[in-house]
Amino acid sequence: GIVPGRLRAEFRAIIDSLDGSKNFVQGSSGLFGISIGIERRTKLVAGTIALPHFHELLVAQKGKGAFLAAIGRPTRRRTLKRIHKPPALQSNLSRARVNVARGAADAKVLIEPPITRILQIANESVNYASCAVGLASVAMGRIDGLVLPRQRYWDFAGGAAIIRELGGKFGVWRE
């Protein structure tokens, strides 16, 4: 849902407190996360994704870099490890591993272009059923791309800020 704030506020938080809620309810291998995007005067300037099951927290601020921290485990010191655009990401779809899912779209989207074309060409397709998990996986170089139709802004705001800070490409597909 949306909680209205002050008109003309300088900052706005876009929060998805449980992305991958079906996975969470079904106990699906921890494929859920928390995503927060921060806007300043309507421009996305920071983002974070927490993956509690994997003890990972990704954070990024425009112009300041992207970082990974371990969370949820007792440690004496919290350290942030700078992450860079993964050099192994494939721009050639025939060698790429991509997350392709239907999100909130009708099931028929999986049998229509452009999804069918991606599935035909991609080296491998996975489905995490969580936008936050997928975007974090791209940021850390675990997969090469993500295609999820019919996502809401709160699903991807945090991850979009991280991907953009890493120099990756991010766009919104309109049906």
PyMOL commands that set and color helices and strands:
alter all, ss='L'
color gray80, all
select helices_A, chain A and resi 21-26+52-54+93-95+107-111+115-121+131-139+153-165
alter helices_A, ss='H'
color red, helices_A
select strands_A, chain A and resi 11-19+33-40+43-51+56-61+65-70+80-83+97-100+124-126+145-147
alter strands_A, ss='S'
color yellow, strands_A
deselect
rebuild
show_as cartoon
